[in-house]
Amino acid sequence: MSILVNTPTGNIGRVLVDRLLEAGEKVTVIHRDRAKVAGLEKRGVKVIEGSADDPEVLRRAFEETEAVFWLTPPAIRPDQPEWAQGLARAAAAAAKAAGVKRAVVQSSLGAQNGPANGPVGVLLGVERAWQEALPDVVLLRAGFFMENYLRDVETIVRDGALYSPIPAGKAVPVVATRDIAEKAARYLTDRSWHGHHFVGVHGPEDLAGTRVAEILGEALGRPLRYVEVPLDQARQGMLQAGFPDFAADAYTALYRGVVEGTMEPAEPRTTDTTTPTTLATFAHEELRPALEKAAVPSAR
């Protein structure tokens, strides 16, 4: 029997597949382009080529599958809420039909409040789809990804600043995606748990924007400012960057949720929800190389 991972080339899925193989598990993955997962196939991973929203692909993927890790595929489309939740229902139904009992589902803090939180609001329907279909489900409600700071490389280099609509003094859970993958691997390889469980994945500590700038500045060896941007200006910035109206509206709703409190975690911080990778470690290992690469002039 195999464990299915539906997003094997993402930040979480890539590490998760490695951990499962290291644990001696058989792994199946879904990917549109077989060539992009050829390395995994050489390592013994079963590849189902195609799109996860194809019923036949789902049927084949769940054959001889014991458990599944499901992450809602990122998609910028006007019908994203309906599409993502419909896909989750179809995948959960296919899993049930194949006799799968266990799933670990990637979710987020704030998912419990539904549509109020923009793209995160979609995840409440995703959670419910899996809970209604399978008897044993772990829902990983993760904090903000440290990897999101890789999007700030340009402004760090150009302005020495992080720009965000999250209030400068608002502390939020910040987690490395590698730690989410480790948590998922733990539940997928442990056959002893049963029932439905909400599991927070909160990183080592909650961090306010000013503290993030301090930690990153120290790790990167450069002064760094945190600049709070009003929500309306943030939305305009997204539009200027090429976001369609519906996407800018969705992410503005997410940030409004942080401001108004609907993006608070439902699960309290405990020793189990606290994960090890610090922001300083992430900055040294991931952000610094990205900055160094960005600072190298292109050849003419």
Backbone as a ProteinNet text record, in pm:
[ID]
protein_1_A
[PRIMARY]
MSILVNTPTGNIGRVLVDRLLEAGEKVTVIHRDRAKVAGLEKRGVKVIEGSADDPEVLRRAFEETEAVFWLTPPAIRPDQPEWAQGLARAAAAAAKAAGVKRAVVQSSLGAQNGPANGPVGVLLGVERAWQEALPDVVLLRAGFFMENYLRDVETIVRDGALYSPIPAGKAVPVVATRDIAEKAARYLTDRSWHGHHFVGVHGPEDLAGTRVAEILGEALGRPLRYVEVPLDQARQGMLQAGFPDFAADAYTALYRGVVEGTMEPAEPRTTDTTTPTTLATFAHEELRPALEKAAVPSAR
[TERTIARY]
84.1	0	88.3	31.2	109.6	45	125	75.3	74.9	-39.1	-54.1	-24.1	56.5	84.6	42.9	-50	-104	-24.9	68.3	148	296	358.8	493.1	606.6	581.9	691.1	681.6	581.7	571.6	664.8	672.4	763.5	735.6	608.3	572.5	581	519.7	515.3	651.6	743	877.5	948.5	944.8	1008.8	934.2	802.2	722.5	754.4	763.3	795.9	931.3	1028.6	1160.3	1149.5	1074.3	1062.3	992.6	891.7	820.5	910.1	988.2	1079.3	1187.6	1237.3	1338.9	1284	1151.6	1087.6	1052.9	1084.9	1058.5	916.8	843.5	706.4	704.9	603.8	577	497.8	529.4	468.3	412.6	295.2	234	214.7	239	218	135.6	68.5	-3.3	73.3	96.4	159	117.8	97.4	56.9	167	292.2	405.7	499.2	496.5	578.2	726.7	770.6	912.8	959.9	870.9	909.9	923	875.4	892	968.3	1046.1	1123.7	1221.9	1278.7	1371.2	1304.2	1180	1106.1	1074.8	1039.7	1007.2	1128.6	1247.8	1370.4	1394.5	1340	1356.1	1246.2	1162.6	1061.7	922.4	904.3	772.4	682.5	560.3	461.4	402.8	409	362.3	232.9	130.1	5.4	5.8	21.4	31.6	-108	-125.9	-253.9	-293.4	-413.4	-463.6	-550.4	-536.2	-613.7	-762.4	-802.5	-945.5	-1003.7	-925.8	-973.1	-1017.1	-1144.9	-1192.6	-1116.2	-1073.6	-1000.1	-861.7	-799.1	-669.4	-684.3	-788.5	-812	-837.5	-915.6	-944.8	-816.1	-731.1	-605.3	-511.2	-510.5	-418.5	-449.8	-578.3	-616.4	-615.6	-585	-571	-454.6	-477.3	-373.8	-313.3	-395	-349.9	-401	-313.8	-348.1	-387.5	-318.5	-341.2	-306.8	-351.6	-329.4	-289.4	-197.2	-172.2	-234.2	-327.5	-397.8	-368.6	-313.9	-292.7	-370.3	-455	-533.4	-439.8	-442.1	-349.3	-369	-259.9	-274	-328.7	-427.2	-488.3	-546.1	-507.2	-564.9	-670.2	-795.2	-906.8	-1030.9	-1120.8	-1236.4	-1327.6	-1330.2	-1415.6	-1335.8	-1223.6	-1134.8	-1203.4	-1289.1	-1353.9	-1436.1	-1518.4	-1601.5	-1515.4	-1412.8	-1326.4	-1250.3	-1189.7	-1107.5	-1191.6	-1309.6	-1393.6	-1455.5	-1490.5	-1540.9	-1434.9	-1309.8	-1199.5	-1177.2	-1183.9	-1167.3	-1276.5	-1401.3	-1510.8	-1490.5	-1444.7	-1421.7	-1307.9	-1200.2	-1086.3	-1123.9	-1196.2	-1236.4	-1330.5	-1420.4	-1512.1	-1435.4	-1335.3	-1254.3	-1175.1	-1124.6	-1051.3	-1142.9	-1261.5	-1356.6	-1393.9	-1418	-1455.9	-1344.7	-1219.7	-1105.3	-1074	-1146.3	-1122.8	-1018.9	-978.4	-881.5	-948.9	-877.6	-933.9	-871.8	-744.2	-671.5	-628.5	-638	-590.1	-526.9	-421.1	-365	-387.1	-457.8	-502.4	-438.2	-375.1	-313.6	-420.5	-421.2	-513.9	-436.6	-505.9	-442.5	-510.6	-434.3	-499.3	-605.6	-713.7	-821.8	-920.7	-890.7	-982	-1118.2	-1119.4	-1243.9	-1348.7	-1306.4	-1400.1	-1450.2	-1412.1	-1472.2	-1445.9	-1545.6	-1525.2	-1471.5	-1482.5	-1434	-1286.1	-1210.6	-1065.5	-1011.6	-1086.9	-1036.2	-993.4	-872.7	-829.5	-821.8	-795.5	-794.7	-935.4	-1035.8	-1174.1	-1218.7	-1155.3	-1186.4	-1161.7	-1066.8	-1019.7	-1119.3	-1215	-1315.9	-1396.3	-1434.9	-1505.3	-1419.2	-1289.6	-1196	-1186.7	-1172.7	-1167.2	-1291.9	-1407.7	-1532.4	-1549.6	-1502.3	-1513.7	-1442.6	-1322.1	-1245.7	-1302.3	-1348.5	-1408.2	-1534.7	-1613.6	-1738.4	-1713.9	-1597.9	-1572.9	-1496.6	-1402.5	-1311.2	-1318.8	-1294.2	-1303.7	-1184.4	-1066.4	-943.9	-880.4	-889.1	-840.9	-768.2	-647	-573.9	-573.9	-615.6	-619.4	-509.1	-408.1	-292.3	-321	-349.6	-377.9	-249.6	-182.5	-48.5	-52.5	54.8	71.4	118.8	156.4	209.3	344.5	366.6	488.5	608.3	720.1	843.2	881.6	849	882.5	820.2	714.7	653.9	752.8	851.3	948.2	1040.6	1043.5	1120.5	1060.6	933.1	870.1	917.4	982.7	1026.6	1170.9	1232.9	1374.6	1396.8	1308.9	1328.8	1329	1231.4	1225.6	1332.4	1376.9	1488.2	1613.9	1639.3	1757.9	1746.2	1629.8	1612.4	1594.8	1510.2	1470.4	1516.1	1567.4	1596.5	1471.1	1361.7	1232.6	1145.7	1059.6	949.8	821.2	738.7	611.5	497.6	404.3	294.1	175.5	52.9	-65.1	-92.1	-14.5	-30.4	25	-54	-5.4	130.7	217.2	356.5	369.7	275.6	284.3	203	142.1	56.9	141.6	148.2	227.1	144.2	200.9	131.9	224.3	169.2	253.5	321.2	450	527.5	604.1	585.2	637.1	710	814.6	885.5	809.1	796.2	720.3	784.2	914.4	979.5	923.8	888.6	834.8	691.3	616.7	482.9	495	590.7	613.2	651.1	735.1	774.9	653.5	566.9	447.1	356.1	338.4	255.5	312.9	445.2	509.4	486.7	491	471.2	333.9	232.5	97.7	74.1	135.2	115.3	184.5	293.5	367.3	325.6	245.7	196.3	57.2	43.8	-85.8	-172.3	-129.9	-199	-311.9	-314.4	-415.7	-545.1	-654.6	-785.8	-871.5	-973	-1065.3	-1024.1	-1092.7	-1067.5	-994.9	-885.5	-802.1	-762.3	-776	-722.1	-587.2	-484	-347.3	-288.3	-256.7	-188.2	-42.6	10.7	153.5	200.8	262.6	275.1	415	515.2	650.2	699.8	821.7	878.1	818.8	765.9	708.1	623.5	529.3	454.1	543.6	539.4	629.1	552.2	578.4	526.8	619.4	565.7	643.3	772.5	770.6	893.6	999.6	955.9	1051	1102.4	1015.7	1059.3	1171	1152.9	1254.9	1386.6	1378.8	1499.9	1572.7	1497	1559.3	1621.1	1545.4	1597.5	1715.3	1707.9	1819	1946.4	1935.2	2052.3	2108.8	2020.6	2065.7	2127.6	2076.1	2123.2	2236.8	2264.8	2374.2	2345.3	2219.8	2183.7	2065.5	2056.9	1940.5	1814.5	1706.4	1581.3	1466	1379.1	1262.8	1135.4	1039.1	905.7	812.9	752.5	666.8	523.3	436	295.3	223.2	152.9	85	-66	-140.5	-286	-345.5	-456.9	-517.3	-550	-603.2	-640	-516.7	-406.7	-283	-225.4	-237.7	-190.5	-267.6	-399.1	-480	-436.1	-413.6	-368	-232.8	-145.6	-16.4	-29.8	-123.7	-147.2	-196	-287.2	-338.8	-226.6	-141.8	-30.4	69.2	77.1	167.4	107.3	-16.5	-77.4	-183	-216.1	-323	-456.5	-538.4	-674.4	-755.8	-864.8	-945.9	-987.2	-1034.1	-1085.2	-975.3	-852.7	-741.8	-700.1	-694.5	-661.1	-765.7	-892.1	-998.2	-982.4	-947.6	-934.8	-821	-706.4	-593.3	-611.5	-683.4	-717.5	-805.6	-899.1	-985	-902.1	-800.6	-713.9	-644.3	-584.5	-514	-611.1	-731.2	-830.8	-863.1	-862.9	-886	-780.1	-655.4	-549.4	-576	-614	-639.2	-757.9	-864.3	-989.4	-1000.6	-907.2	-904.5	-963.8	-1012.3	-1068.9	-961.4	-835.5	-724.9	-648.4	-706.1	-642.9	-649.3	-547.1	-553.4	-661	-733.5	-832.5	-765	-648.2	-576.4	-473.1	-469	-371.1	-229.8	-132	7.2	40.6	98.2	143.3	281.3	338.9	467.7	453.4	335.7	316.6	297.8	233.2	213	336.5	430.2	551.5	655.7	703.1	796.1	935	1040.8	1176.3	1245.1	1214.6	1294.6	1269.1	1372.3	1357.6	1364.1	1313.8	1320.4	1465.1	1551	1692.7	1756	1723.2	1774.4	1726.3	1596.4	1541.8	1613	1637.5	1702.8	1842.8	1919.1	2054.7	2052.8	1960.1	1962.9	1886.6	1784.8	1699.5	1699.5	1681.2	1666.2	1798.9	1905.5	2036.4	2081.2	2074.7	2112.7	2027.2	1898.1	1811.2	1852.1	1890.4	1937.6	2069.2	2159.1	2289.2	2270.3	2177.4	2149.9	2090.6	1999.2	1935.3	2033.9	2138	2234.6	2340	2346.4	2445.4	2396	2472.5	2427.7	2415.3	2314.1	2298.6	2405.2	2450.7	2553.8	2492.9	2571.3	2525.6	2600.4
-119.1	0	124.9	232.9	353.5	473.7	578.8	706.2	803.5	866.9	959.1	1101.6	1172.3	1315	1386.3	1480.7	1540.5	1661.5	1713.5	1830	1803	1714.6	1667.2	1763.6	1872.1	1963.2	2096.1	2112.8	2234	2230.2	2341.3	2349.5	2241.5	2214.9	2113.7	1974.4	1955.2	1822.7	1765.8	1850.6	1803.3	1743.7	1814.7	1764.4	1642.8	1646.5	1535.1	1405.5	1411.2	1290	1235.1	1323.7	1279.3	1207	1266.3	1206.6	1071.3	1059.8	932.7	824.8	859.8	762.3	722.5	819.6	788.7	694.7	703	616.2	479.2	456	327.1	310.8	421.8	414.6	411.9	347.3	358.6	486.8	556.3	686.6	693	750.8	782	932.6	992	1134.8	1160.4	1274.2	1323.4	1443.7	1446.8	1564.8	1574.1	1697.6	1718.7	1680.3	1698.8	1679.1	1574	1454.7	1344.8	1379.4	1458.8	1491.6	1568.1	1646.6	1728.1	1647.2	1525	1437.4	1310.7	1320.8	1204.6	1158.6	1254.4	1217.7	1135.3	1168.9	1091.4	952.1	945.3	815.4	722.7	778	698.3	645.6	714.9	672.4	574.8	535	435.4	489.6	620.5	680.9	648.8	610.2	586.5	719.7	749.8	878	858.2	932.4	937.2	1070.1	1063.8	1185.9	1238.7	1368.3	1429.9	1530.4	1582.6	1684.6	1621.5	1673.1	1620	1646.7	1737	1758.6	1670.5	1571.6	1470.6	1347.5	1310.8	1197.7	1068.6	1044.4	921.8	924.6	1040.8	1054.8	1025.9	1079.7	1053.1	904.9	842.8	699.3	618.5	646.6	572.6	603.3	728.1	767.6	696.4	671.3	611	458.4	398.4	252.9	210.2	113.1	59.7	170.2	267.6	377.3	357	374.9	358	489.1	597.1	726.8	834.6	958.5	1067.7	1194.5	1268.6	1406.1	1494.3	1581.1	1666.8	1813.2	1881.8	2025.5	2087.9	2185.3	2249.8	2315.7	2273.9	2331.3	2481.5	2558.8	2703.9	2735.5	2821.3	2857.5	2997.6	3085.3	3219.5	3217.7	3205	3197.5	3252.7	3313	3377.9	3282.6	3156.2	3057.2	2972.2	3024.9	2944.7	2882.2	2953.8	2888.6	2766.5	2781	2668.8	2556.4	2594.5	2493.6	2414.1	2483.7	2416.1	2324.4	2371.6	2289.2	2173.1	2197	2087.8	1982.1	2025.8	1932.7	1849.3	1914	1840.2	1735.9	1772.4	1675	1557.9	1587.9	1480.7	1389.6	1448	1368.1	1284	1344.4	1270.8	1156.7	1180.3	1074.3	961.9	997.5	895.4	814.9	883	812.8	715.1	760	674.1	553.2	576.3	466.7	362.9	408	316.8	248	283	220.5	288.3	409.1	484.2	528.7	518.9	555.7	683.5	713.1	819.1	928.9	1054	1167.8	1269.9	1333.4	1452.4	1565.7	1668.8	1776	1907.2	1974.3	2102.9	2210.8	2281.6	2391.5	2510.3	2601.7	2725.1	2778.8	2857.7	2934.2	3023	3046.4	3127.1	3051.6	2926	2849.7	2832.9	2830.9	2806	2915	3031.9	3143	3155	3062.3	3053	3172	3209.4	3306.4	3442	3477.4	3608.4	3629.1	3521.3	3532	3507.1	3544.6	3537.3	3397.4	3379.9	3247.7	3144.3	3188	3094.7	3044.4	3128.3	3089.9	2968.4	2943.9	2826.5	2697.2	2701.4	2579	2517.8	2595	2535.9	2430.6	2461.1	2363.2	2243.8	2267.2	2157.6	2066.1	2125.2	2046.4	1958.8	2018.9	1946	1833.5	1855.6	1751.1	1623.9	1638	1521.2	1461.2	1545.4	1493.9	1413.7	1458.3	1389	1256.3	1243.5	1124.3	1015.2	1052.7	953.8	954.5	840.2	832.3	892.4	893.7	937.4	1050.7	1172	1289.7	1383.3	1423.2	1527.8	1652.2	1764	1891.7	1980.1	2007	2085.2	2233.3	2304.5	2447.7	2525.5	2560.2	2618.4	2770.4	2827.8	2971.9	3026.5	3154.5	3218.4	3155.7	3132.5	3065	3160.7	3114.6	3191.7	3215.1	3119.6	3132.1	3254.4	3309	3429.5	3546.4	3545.5	3655.1	3650.8	3539.3	3534.9	3628.4	3661.2	3755.9	3899.1	3921.8	4056.7	4084.1	3992.9	4010.2	4143.3	4177.8	4301.3	4424.8	4434.1	4554.4	4553.5	4434.5	4427.8	4483.6	4442	4488.1	4636	4676.6	4813.4	4916.9	4882.5	4981.8	4949.5	4829	4787.9	4782.6	4732.1	4738.2	4618.8	4584.1	4491.1	4572.7	4558.4	4628.8	4529.6	4562.1	4469.5	4544.5	4498.4	4556.5	4500	4402	4350.7	4454.3	4495.7	4597.1	4561.3	4662.6	4639.6	4569.7	4593.4	4532.1	4406.1	4357.7	4239.4	4113.3	4033.3	3909.5	3794.9	3721.5	3608.5	3487.2	3365.7	3246.3	3244.1	3217.9	3212.6	3081	3001.6	2864.8	2834.9	2755.5	2707.5	2590.3	2589.1	2481.3	2344.8	2341.4	2211.9	2148.2	2233.7	2182.2	2132.1	2193.9	2143.2	2004.5	1988.9	1859.1	1753.5	1791.1	1696.5	1653.3	1748.3	1716.3	1622.6	1651.2	1565.5	1425	1414.3	1282.8	1204	1273	1205.1	1138.9	1210.8	1154.8	1049	1065.8	969	836.3	839.2	715.8	650.2	720.8	667.5	608.8	477.2	412	402.3	462	438.5	536.9	652.3	752.8	726.7	774.3	758.9	881.4	901.5	1011.6	1136.2	1245.2	1373.7	1465.9	1526.7	1608.9	1738.5	1850.7	1978.3	1997.2	2020	2030.1	2163.9	2248.4	2373	2347.2	2425.7	2419.8	2565.2	2606.3	2748.5	2806.3	2727.3	2781.5	2795.1	2846.3	2853.9	2963.8	3071.5	3180.8	3269.3	3341.8	3443.3	3565.8	3627.9	3738.6	3857.5	3975	4099.6	4145.7	4230.7	4275.3	4344.2	4425.6	4493.6	4394	4288.5	4186	4104.8	4078.4	4009.7	4088.4	4220.9	4304.3	4298.6	4298	4288.7	4157	4046.3	3914	3899.9	3938.3	3925.4	4018.8	4140.6	4233.8	4181.2	4125.7	4069.3	3950.9	3863.9	3744.6	3780.1	3885.3	3922.7	4023.9	4078.2	4173.4	4306.9	4351.5	4480.8	4537.5	4669.7	4726.7	4702.6	4673.8	4641.4	4705.2	4774.4	4840	4761.5	4768.1	4714.2	4833.1	4838	4950	4899.4	4949.8	4911.2	4988.6	4915.7	4974.5	4965.2	5074.1	5066.1	4966.4	4905.3	4801.3	4849.5	4970.6	5017.6	5036.5	5082.5	5096.2	4960	4864.6	4729.4	4671.9	4692.1	4642.6	4707.6	4839.2	4906.8	4853.5	4824.1	4767.6	4631.8	4550.8	4420.3	4438	4532.7	4557.4	4605.2	4693.5	4742.8	4632.8	4532.2	4419.1	4316.4	4337.9	4248.3	4155.6	4167.9	4085	4123.7	4027	4061	4109.6	4181.2	4238.9	4135.2	4018.4	3918.6	3868	3855.2	3808.7	3916.5	4041.8	4151.2	4161.8	4144.8	4149	4035.2	3916.5	3800	3819.2	3865.5	3881.7	4001.8	4102.7	4213	4162.7	4073.3	4014.4	3935.3	3863.2	3787.2	3881.7	3989.1	4082.6	4155.5	4183.2	4243.2	4147.8	4019.6	3920.1	3925.3	3951.8	3966	4089	4198.5	4324	4309.5	4244.3	4238.8	4117.1	4023.7	3912.3	3781.8	3774.9	3648.9	3552.8	3598.8	3510	3459.4	3473.9	3419	3266.3	3197.2	3050.6	3001.7	2898.7	2837.2	2746.4	2694.8	2602.1	2680.5	2663	2734.9	2685	2772.4	2729.9	2635.4	2521.5	2422.8	2374.5	2285.5	2227.6	2148.3	2090	2010.4	2097.8	2214.7	2301.1	2384.4	2391.9	2471.3	2389.6	2443.5	2371.6	2436.3	2364.5	2406.3	2511.5	2521.5	2608.3	2755.1	2827.9	2969.3	3054.1	3176.8	3268.7	3302.1	3312	3339	3226.2	3102.3	2987.5	2993	3019.5	3030.5	3140.6	3254.2	3365.2	3327	3258.5	3217.2	3115.2	3019.4	2906.8	2932.6	3016.9	3035.5	3179.1	3275.4	3413.9	3475.6	3449.9	3506.6	3463.6	3332.5	3294.8	3362.8	3381.4	3448.6	3594.5	3660.4	3798.2	3807.2	3714.8	3714.7	3694.7	3608.2	3583.1	3706.7	3774.5	3893.7	4008.9	4011.5	4121.9	4104.8	3986	3961.7	4023.8	4117.5	4178.9	4074	4088	3994.7	4020.8	3912.8	3925.3	3990.1	4072.8	4136	4076.3
0	0	0	-54.6	-76.7	-8.7	10.4	58.8	-57.4	-82.8	-194.9	-151.2	-230.6	-210.5	-338.6	-327.6	-450.5	-499.8	-419.6	-461.9	-435.3	-512.3	-476.6	-506	-580.6	-614	-540	-453.8	-373.4	-254.4	-181.8	-67.6	36.2	62.1	161.4	101.3	-13.2	-74.3	-105.6	-150.6	-186	-64.6	47.3	169.7	223.2	216.1	266.7	192.3	60.6	-15.4	28.1	46.2	93.7	228.3	320.6	453.8	448.5	366	354.8	295	193.2	133.8	233.9	308.9	410.6	517.5	540.7	640.3	583.7	456.6	394.4	340.8	327.3	277.1	124.7	69.6	-73	-96.3	-204.9	-229.5	-371.2	-384	-512.9	-520.3	-637.5	-654	-779.8	-779.3	-897.5	-950.3	-1082.9	-1143.3	-1289.4	-1335.3	-1474.9	-1573.7	-1532.2	-1622.9	-1564.1	-1620	-1568	-1567	-1663.6	-1672.2	-1548.9	-1487.8	-1373.2	-1244.5	-1246	-1129.3	-1166.8	-1275	-1320.3	-1213.2	-1138.4	-1032.3	-924.3	-891.5	-792.7	-845.9	-972.9	-1031.9	-1027.6	-1048	-1040.5	-900.1	-801.2	-660.9	-618.5	-712.5	-682.2	-658.1	-674.9	-654.8	-774.3	-745.9	-850.9	-894.4	-1023.1	-1075.5	-1153.5	-1114.1	-1189.6	-1264.3	-1395.4	-1474.5	-1507.4	-1482.5	-1514.2	-1408.2	-1422.3	-1330.5	-1223	-1101.4	-989.7	-1004.3	-1094.7	-1113.6	-1223.9	-1267.4	-1362	-1281.4	-1285	-1204.9	-1228.9	-1353.9	-1383.8	-1319.8	-1317.2	-1250.6	-1101.4	-1040.8	-898.8	-873.9	-960.1	-942.1	-944.9	-1042.4	-1054.7	-938.5	-894.2	-787	-656.6	-630.9	-503.6	-506.1	-619.7	-623.1	-534.1	-448.2	-358.5	-270.7	-232.8	-148.2	-6.2	89.5	230.3	295.3	258.5	320.4	219	246.5	152.2	226.1	165.7	205.5	99.5	142.4	46.5	76.8	-23.3	-16.4	-131	-100.8	-205.1	-305.2	-432.4	-530.3	-542.6	-543.4	-560.1	-698.7	-703.1	-831.2	-819.7	-911.6	-916.3	-1025.7	-985	-1078.2	-1008.7	-1084	-1020.1	-946.6	-988.7	-922.2	-823.7	-773.2	-689.7	-569.1	-494.7	-380	-420.2	-524.1	-568.7	-625.9	-701.9	-764.5	-657.9	-562.3	-461.7	-373.8	-332.9	-247.6	-326	-451.2	-534.4	-558.8	-578.6	-598.4	-472.8	-356.8	-231.4	-214.4	-246.7	-235.3	-330.4	-452.9	-550.3	-505.5	-454	-409.2	-287.4	-193.8	-74.5	-109.7	-205.2	-249.2	-317.5	-398.7	-464.7	-362.9	-261.8	-155.8	-82.6	-48	22	-62.9	-190.3	-280	-291.1	-277.3	-287.8	-155.6	-50.3	79	164.9	125.6	206.7	336.1	445.9	575.9	634.2	598.6	667.7	570.4	618.1	540.3	632.8	584.4	647.5	548.7	592.3	503	545	449.1	477.1	488.2	599.4	620	676.5	742.7	787.5	911.4	987.8	1093.2	1027.9	1095.9	1042	956.7	922	837	902.5	1035.3	1108	1083.3	1035.2	1014.7	871.5	787.2	655.6	564.7	482.2	373.8	416	543.4	588.1	558.2	541.3	529.9	390.3	288.6	153	113.6	58.4	13.1	123.8	247.2	359.6	388.6	363.7	389	311.1	197.1	114.9	191.2	283.3	346.8	444.4	493.1	580.9	504.7	381.9	300.1	265	244.2	217.4	339.8	456.8	580.4	593.8	574.9	594.4	492.9	370.4	268	312.9	367.3	411	538.9	629.2	753	725.3	628	596.6	525.6	458.4	377.6	450.9	537.5	596.2	748.6	812	957.7	1031.1	967.7	1035.8	955.8	1008.4	936	1032.3	995.5	1066.2	978.5	1035.9	965.8	1021.6	940.2	983.5	960.3	1068.6	1058.3	1086.4	978.1	987.3	993.7	1047.8	1052.1	918.4	918.8	799.1	764	636.6	592.9	594.4	647.7	637.4	492.4	407.8	265	200.3	261	204.4	201.5	290.8	291.9	170.2	99.7	-24.8	-129.3	-115.1	-207.3	-182.9	-68.9	-33.1	-72.6	-145.2	-180.3	-251.8	-344.9	-422.3	-332.9	-242	-157.9	-48.8	-7.2	88.3	22.8	-101.8	-173.6	-209	-258.5	-308.7	-197.9	-97.2	2.2	144.4	165.8	302	386	325.2	393.4	359.2	455.1	435.1	437.7	336.1	329.2	350.4	438.6	465.9	525.7	496.6	561.7	700.5	744.3	880.6	977.8	1078.4	1173.4	1231.4	1243.2	1282.7	1416.7	1508.3	1640.4	1656.4	1548.2	1555.2	1542.6	1648.4	1646.6	1590.6	1496.1	1433.1	1430	1427.1	1413.8	1276.3	1274.7	1150.6	1149.3	1042.9	1042.5	911.7	919.3	800.5	740.1	608.2	544.1	566.9	587.9	615	742	840	965.6	948.8	856	824.6	761.9	671.4	607.9	710.3	805.7	911	993	1023.7	1100.7	1020.9	893	807.7	800.1	785.6	777.6	905.8	1018.9	1146.2	1152.9	1111.6	1117.1	1008.8	893.2	785.5	813.6	887.6	915.3	1047.1	1126.2	1253.9	1230.5	1239.1	1214.5	1340.1	1450.7	1577	1606	1539	1572	1494.3	1551.3	1487.6	1517.4	1435	1454.5	1378.8	1407.9	1343.5	1440.4	1392.9	1480.8	1409.7	1480.9	1435.2	1502.7	1421.6	1473.9	1430.8	1527.2	1495.3	1461.1	1366.6	1331.7	1332.7	1443.4	1473.6	1467.5	1427.9	1430.9	1574.4	1593.6	1728.2	1815.3	1753.6	1831.9	1741.2	1803.6	1731.4	1714.6	1595.6	1566	1510.5	1566.2	1510	1398	1310.4	1194.6	1232	1336.2	1378.2	1423.4	1490.6	1535.5	1416.1	1319.1	1197	1129.9	1118.4	1054.8	1132.6	1265.9	1347.9	1324	1327.1	1311.8	1173.4	1071.1	935.6	912.5	965.7	949.7	1012.8	1133.3	1200.5	1122.6	1073.3	1001.3	867.1	804.5	671.6	675.8	796	809.3	744.4	750.7	693.8	771.2	784.9	853	770.5	839.7	770.7	846.6	774.3	834	800.6	890.5	863.6	840.2	722.8	684.9	673	760.4	758.1	648.3	562.8	448.2	469.6	455.2	468.6	370	408.4	326.1	185.2	172.6	39	-48.6	11.6	-65.2	-102.2	-10.5	-40.3	-158.6	-161.2	-272.8	-403.6	-401.8	-522.7	-567.9	-471.8	-507	-574.3	-525.3	-589	-732.4	-753.2	-888.3	-980.1	-929.9	-1010.5	-1042.9	-953.8	-977	-1073.6	-1116.4	-1214.2	-1160	-1030.2	-974.9	-1038	-1079.7	-1121.5	-1001.9	-1029.3	-921.3	-817.6	-863.7	-769.3	-676.9	-727.5	-643.5	-544.2	-589.3	-498.1	-387.8	-423.1	-322.1	-221	-270.8	-183	-82.4	-129.7	-38.5	54.2	7.3	97.1	210.7	179.5	283.3	384	334.3	425.6	523.6	469.8	557.5	650.2	601.9	690.4	805	775.9	880.8	989.8	950.6	1050.8	1136.7	1070.7	1142.4	1237.6	1189.7	1266.1	1357	1346	1440.1	1391.8	1266.4	1217.7	1166.8	1163.7	1126.3	1248.3	1365.7	1485.3	1481.4	1533.1	1537	1632.8	1591.3	1680.7	1782	1748.7	1836.3	1917.8	2048.3	2130.5	2104.2	2128	2116.2	2231.6	2197.3	2295	2253.3	2332.4	2292.4	2162.9	2139.7	2018.5	1895.4	1909.2	1792.2	1761.5	1856	1838.2	1763.4	1651.2	1564.6	1570.2	1529.3	1566.1	1480.7	1352.9	1266.1	1296.3	1337.6	1370.1	1243.4	1254.2	1141	1107.4	1208.8	1182.8	1101.9	1138	1061.7	918.1	900.9	765.4	687.1	752.1	683.4	636.6	723	686.2	572.7	579.2	485.7	356.1	360	242.8	190.2	280.5	235.1	193.3	269.6	233.9	93	57.9	-78.2	-185.2	-157	-253.9	-272.2	-162.8	-171.3	-247.7	-220	-288.5	-438.8	-472.6	-614.2	-679.3	-608.4	-663.5	-680.5	-596.4	-600.9	-709.6	-771.6	-876.3	-1006.5	-1068	-1192.9	-1302.4	-1384.9	-1496.9	-1601.9	-1666.4	-1769.8	-1894.7	-1962.1	-2086.2	-2203.8
[MASK]
++++++++++++++++++++++++++++++++++++++++++++++++++++++++++++++++++++++++++++++++++++++++++++++++++++++++++++++++++++++++++++++++++++++++++++++++++++++++++++++++++++++++++++++++++++++++++++++++++++++++++++++++++++++++++++++++++++++++++++++++++++++++++++++++++++++++++++++++++++++++++++++++++++++++++++

